[in-house]
Amino acid sequence: MISSKVNSGFILEERNDELLFAVLSKGGKVVNHSLNFTIFCLTLGLWSFAWLYLTIEATKQKKILVAIDEDGFPFEEKCLVA
């Protein structure tokens, strides 16, 4: 499960072999601001709402916790990022 997450772009931040869990993170995406500015100009400013949303969402970092529960089944949980 961890290797599939690493292959999809996550980075292993913390691993605990005693308690059987790992914390993985994935950084934000890069926004093409020149393309968004062109669309902004072509739509006479209406694209600004979508551009702002894309910029805010792209800068968010995603973290997940991968662990094994009491029954021995692996599970994944989203972590809150401050």
CORRA-V995549 format. One record per residue. N is the residue number from 1. BURIAL is 1 if it has 16 or more other ideal C-beta (glycine too) atoms within 10 Angstrom, else 0. Layout:
# CORRA-V995549
n->{N & N}
burial->{BURIAL & BURIAL}
This chain:
# CORRA-V995549
n->{1 & 2 & 3 & 4 & 5 & 6 & 7 & 8 & 9 & 10 & 11 & 12 & 13 & 14 & 15 & 16 & 17 & 18 & 19 & 20 & 21 & 22 & 23 & 24 & 25 & 26 & 27 & 28 & 29 & 30 & 31 & 32 & 33 & 34 & 35 & 36 & 37 & 38 & 39 & 40 & 41 & 42 & 43 & 44 & 45 & 46 & 47 & 48 & 49 & 50 & 51 & 52 & 53 & 54 & 55 & 56 & 57 & 58 & 59 & 60 & 61 & 62 & 63 & 64 & 65 & 66 & 67 & 68 & 69 & 70 & 71 & 72 & 73 & 74 & 75 & 76 & 77 & 78 & 79 & 80 & 81 & 82}
burial->{0 & 0 & 0 & 0 & 1 & 0 & 0 & 0 & 0 & 1 & 0 & 0 & 0 & 0 & 0 & 0 & 0 & 0 & 0 & 0 & 1 & 1 & 1 & 1 & 0 & 0 & 0 & 0 & 0 & 0 & 0 & 0 & 0 & 0 & 0 & 1 & 0 & 0 & 0 & 1 & 0 & 0 & 0 & 0 & 0 & 0 & 1 & 0 & 0 & 0 & 1 & 0 & 0 & 1 & 0 & 0 & 0 & 0 & 0 & 0 & 0 & 0 & 1 & 0 & 0 & 1 & 1 & 0 & 0 & 0 & 0 & 0 & 0 & 0 & 0 & 0 & 0 & 0 & 0 & 0 & 0 & 0}
